Amino acid sequence: MLMDNFNRVINYLRISITDRCNLRCKYCTEAFLPSIGHDDVLRYEEVIRLTRIAASLGVRKVRLTGGEPLRRKSLPFLLREIDGIGTIDDISLTTNGVDLAQYVEELKEAGLKRVNISLDTLKRDRFAYITGVDVFDRVMRSIEKARAAGLDPVKINTVIIKDFNDDEILDFVDFAERFDLEVRFIEFMPFGDESVWDSSKVLHSAYLESIIREKHELEPSISPHKGPAKMFLLKGGRGQVGFISPMSSHICHECNRLRLTADGKLKPCLFSDAEYDVRALLRGGATDEEIGAFIRGVVGVKPERKFESGTIKKCQRSMRHIGG
């Protein structure tokens, strides 16, 4: 078992396999930041080895992220290899959904259990403005195909920003009910372009919940996939809504994860710039025992909390470099 100095069990590894993306979402990326060089990105064999070692220490959940993970070739191979470790109970994927429809059945066959699709608007013109690409129909098709393939649950990650898409809160609730999805509203966080980040645009989860409760009766949901979201069932209907509240509430006390960036840095905390180079060990002849000790060391410096409620500094890396 991996346990940090604050008695949190660390059993979840989020792995970014690329910083490349086919969208340019305004709050996520900074166009002037160069992409990571090809030789600096971890090879699949390195990712698999690190995951196997982490699994031997107690990691039981893996999520593949990016950038956009479907931009990297041979993703089914990576899924099969991770699934073949044998002790990983849950393998999931975060994607923008643009290319998911054409691969979803192959990914599920390779071991994928669940999928999160990032979607911040249900309006086609607004989608094109946010992302810089008019591919809304492809994302909708991917949601449909993911449900049909039996991935369960299909989660929609939605960032609500004041005076931008806050007129769609109830539309997303209706969307969750109509298609039996889990829509998770995520508070706007300080990543991406400095010109876009504005703390006055943050809408706290309590406010969103109050808006929803004016139209819908919510019942607490007990999900088998414990995470940072406070989830609710829509009474009398299908679907769920949830709230992830890093800006207004402390979610640090239940954090159970490490992050691996595409260029081989282990991050013990999303909101900290501290990161530790495991790529050098993987490529420098280190033994599995040495890499395991390194992982334990990173867990050992995981902070109890990185910010006080409502206060958080902007991270120096963009989300496409850290891994969404």
C-alpha positions in Angstrom: 0.0 0.0 0.0 1.2 3.5 -0.9 0.3 5.9 1.9 1.4 9.5 2.2 2.3 11.4 5.4 -1.3 12.4 6.0 -2.7 8.9 5.9 -4.1 9.1 2.4 -3.9 5.9 0.4 -2.4 6.7 -3.0 -3.9 4.1 -5.4 -4.6 6.2 -8.6 -2.1 7.1 -11.3 -3.1 9.6 -14.0 -0.8 9.1 -17.1 -0.5 11.7 -19.8 0.7 10.0 -22.9 1.0 13.2 -25.1 0.7 16.9 -24.9 -0.6 17.1 -28.5 -4.2 18.1 -29.0 -6.5 18.7 -31.9 -8.4 21.4 -30.1 -7.3 24.8 -28.8 -9.6 25.4 -25.9 -9.1 28.9 -24.6 -8.9 28.2 -20.9 -6.7 25.1 -21.3 -3.8 25.8 -23.6 -1.3 28.5 -24.3 -0.6 28.7 -28.0 2.9 30.1 -27.5 4.1 27.1 -25.5 6.0 24.6 -27.7 5.1 21.0 -27.8 7.3 18.5 -26.0 10.0 17.0 -28.3 9.4 13.5 -29.6 12.4 12.1 -27.9 11.4 13.6 -24.5 8.0 11.9 -24.5 7.9 8.6 -22.6 7.8 5.5 -24.8 5.0 3.1 -24.2 7.4 0.5 -22.9 8.5 3.0 -20.2 4.9 3.9 -19.3 4.1 0.2 -19.0 7.1 -0.5 -16.8 6.4 2.4 -14.5 2.7 1.4 -14.3 3.7 -2.2 -13.4 6.0 -1.0 -10.6 3.3 1.4 -9.3 0.8 -1.5 -9.4 3.2 -3.6 -7.3 3.1 -0.8 -4.7 -0.6 -0.6 -4.5 -1.9 1.5 -7.5 -5.2 0.0 -8.6 -6.6 2.7 -10.9 -5.1 4.2 -14.1 -6.5 7.0 -16.2 -4.9 7.9 -19.6 -5.0 11.6 -20.5 -3.3 14.2 -22.6 -3.3 16.6 -24.4 -5.7 14.4 -26.4 -4.7 10.8 -25.8 -6.3 9.6 -29.0 -3.7 11.7 -31.0 -1.1 9.1 -30.1 -0.9 5.9 -32.2 -1.4 2.4 -30.9 -3.4 3.3 -27.8 -5.1 -0.1 -27.8 -1.7 -1.7 -27.4 -1.0 0.4 -24.3 -4.4 -0.5 -22.8 -3.9 -4.2 -23.3 -0.5 -4.1 -21.7 -1.8 -2.2 -18.7 -4.8 -4.5 -18.4 -2.5 -7.4 -18.6 -0.7 -6.4 -15.4 -3.6 -8.1 -13.7 -3.9 -6.0 -10.5 -5.2 -2.8 -12.2 -8.9 -2.8 -11.4 -10.0 0.2 -13.4 -8.6 1.7 -16.6 -10.3 4.9 -17.8 -9.7 7.6 -20.4 -10.2 11.4 -20.6 -10.8 12.6 -24.1 -12.3 15.6 -26.0 -14.3 13.1 -27.9 -13.4 14.3 -31.4 -12.0 10.9 -32.5 -13.5 8.6 -29.9 -16.3 7.2 -32.1 -14.1 5.5 -34.6 -12.0 3.8 -31.9 -14.3 3.2 -29.0 -15.1 -0.5 -29.6 -11.4 -1.4 -30.1 -10.5 0.5 -26.9 -13.2 -1.3 -24.9 -12.0 -4.7 -26.2 -8.4 -3.7 -25.2 -9.5 -3.1 -21.6 -11.0 0.4 -21.3 -13.7 0.5 -18.7 -14.8 4.1 -18.5 -14.5 7.4 -20.4 -14.7 11.1 -19.5 -15.5 13.4 -22.3 -14.7 17.1 -21.9 -17.6 19.3 -23.2 -18.3 22.9 -22.1 -21.2 23.8 -24.3 -24.1 22.3 -26.1 -24.2 25.1 -28.7 -22.4 24.5 -32.0 -21.2 28.0 -32.6 -20.1 28.4 -29.0 -18.2 25.1 -29.2 -16.3 26.3 -32.3 -15.4 29.5 -30.5 -14.2 27.7 -27.3 -12.2 25.1 -29.1 -11.3 26.8 -32.4 -12.6 23.8 -34.4 -16.1 23.0 -35.7 -16.4 19.3 -34.7 -19.4 19.4 -32.4 -21.2 16.7 -34.3 -18.3 14.3 -33.9 -18.3 14.8 -30.2 -22.0 14.0 -30.0 -21.5 10.9 -32.1 -18.7 9.8 -29.7 -21.0 10.1 -26.7 -23.6 8.0 -28.4 -21.0 5.4 -29.5 -19.5 5.2 -26.0 -22.9 4.5 -24.5 -23.7 1.9 -27.1 -20.3 0.2 -26.5 -21.2 -0.3 -22.9 -18.6 2.0 -21.3 -20.1 2.7 -17.9 -20.4 5.4 -16.8 -19.9 7.9 -19.6 -19.0 11.1 -17.8 -19.2 14.6 -19.2 -16.7 17.1 -17.7 -18.1 20.7 -18.0 -16.3 23.9 -16.9 -18.9 26.6 -16.3 -17.5 30.2 -16.6 -19.5 33.3 -15.6 -20.9 35.3 -18.4 -19.7 32.7 -20.9 -21.6 29.5 -20.7 -23.5 29.8 -17.4 -26.7 30.1 -19.4 -26.4 26.4 -20.2 -26.4 24.9 -16.6 -29.9 23.6 -16.9 -29.3 22.5 -20.5 -26.6 20.2 -19.3 -28.8 18.8 -16.6 -31.4 18.0 -19.2 -28.7 16.5 -21.4 -27.6 14.2 -18.5 -31.2 13.1 -18.0 -32.0 12.5 -21.7 -29.0 10.4 -22.4 -28.4 8.9 -19.0 -25.0 10.5 -18.5 -23.0 11.8 -15.5 -22.4 15.5 -16.0 -19.8 16.9 -13.7 -19.6 20.6 -13.3 -16.0 21.7 -12.6 -15.1 25.0 -11.1 -13.0 27.2 -13.4 -9.3 26.8 -12.4 -6.2 28.9 -13.1 -4.6 27.1 -16.1 -4.0 28.2 -19.6 -3.7 31.7 -21.0 -3.2 34.5 -18.5 -5.5 36.7 -20.6 -8.3 34.2 -20.1 -7.9 33.4 -16.4 -10.0 35.7 -14.3 -11.0 34.8 -10.7 -14.2 36.8 -11.0 -15.4 34.3 -13.6 -15.4 31.4 -11.1 -18.9 30.2 -10.3 -18.8 28.1 -7.1 -20.5 24.7 -7.0 -22.9 25.8 -4.3 -24.3 28.4 -6.7 -24.7 25.9 -9.5 -26.3 23.4 -7.2 -28.8 26.0 -6.1 -29.7 26.9 -9.7 -30.3 23.2 -10.5 -32.4 22.6 -7.3 -34.8 25.3 -8.5 -35.9 22.9 -11.3 -34.8 19.4 -10.2 -35.0 17.3 -7.1 -31.5 15.9 -6.3 -30.7 12.7 -4.3 -27.2 11.9 -3.1 -25.5 9.3 -5.2 -23.1 6.7 -3.9 -20.8 5.9 -6.8 -18.5 2.8 -6.8 -15.9 5.1 -8.5 -14.9 7.3 -5.6 -13.5 10.6 -6.8 -13.5 14.4 -6.1 -17.1 14.9 -7.4 -20.1 15.3 -5.1 -22.7 13.4 -7.1 -26.5 13.5 -7.2 -29.2 11.4 -8.9 -31.9 13.3 -10.8 -35.0 12.1 -8.9 -37.6 10.5 -11.1 -35.4 10.4 -14.1 -32.1 9.1 -15.5 -28.7 10.5 -15.3 -26.6 12.2 -12.6 -25.0 15.6 -12.0 -22.0 16.3 -9.8 -19.7 19.1 -8.7 -16.0 19.3 -8.5 -15.0 22.2 -6.3 -11.3 22.9 -6.0 -11.8 26.7 -5.8 -14.5 26.7 -3.1 -13.9 23.5 -1.0 -11.0 21.5 0.2 -10.8 18.3 -1.8 -7.2 17.8 -0.9 -8.0 15.6 2.1 -9.3 12.9 -0.1 -6.7 13.1 -2.9 -5.5 9.6 -3.8 -3.5 10.2 -6.9 -0.2 10.8 -8.6 0.3 12.3 -12.1 2.8 11.3 -14.7 3.4 13.9 -17.4 4.1 12.9 -21.0 7.7 13.9 -20.6 8.2 11.6 -17.6 7.7 13.8 -14.5 5.9 12.6 -11.5 3.6 15.2 -9.9 2.4 14.6 -6.4 -0.1 17.5 -6.6 -1.9 19.1 -9.5 -1.8 22.6 -8.1 1.9 22.5 -7.3 4.8 23.2 -9.7 6.8 20.5 -7.9 7.6 17.5 -10.2 10.2 14.8 -10.1 12.0 13.3 -13.1 11.4 9.6 -13.3 12.3 9.5 -17.0 16.0 9.8 -16.1 15.7 6.6 -14.0 13.8 4.7 -16.6 16.4 5.5 -19.2 19.4 5.4 -16.9 19.4 1.7 -16.0 17.7 2.0 -12.7 16.3 -1.2 -11.2 12.6 -1.8 -10.5 13.4 -1.5 -6.8 15.1 1.9 -7.3 12.2 3.2 -9.3 9.8 1.9 -6.7 11.7 3.7 -4.0 11.6 6.8 -6.1 7.8 6.6 -6.4 7.5 6.1 -2.6 9.7 9.2 -2.2 7.4 11.3 -4.4 4.4 10.1 -2.4 6.3 11.1 0.7 6.5 14.7 -0.3 2.8 15.0 -1.4 1.5 18.1 0.4 -1.4 18.0 2.8 -3.0 20.9 0.9 -1.8 23.3 -1.6 -4.2 26.2 -1.1 -6.6 27.7 1.3 -10.3 27.6 0.2 -10.8 30.1 -2.6 -7.2 30.9 -3.1 -4.9 29.3 -5.6 -1.9 30.4 -7.6 -1.7 29.9 -11.3 0.4 26.9 -12.3 3.3 27.5 -14.5 2.5 24.5 -16.8 -0.6 24.4 -18.9 -3.0 21.5 -18.6 -1.9 20.1 -21.9 1.6 19.8 -20.5 0.5 18.5 -17.1 -2.2 16.1 -18.3 -5.9 16.7 -18.0 
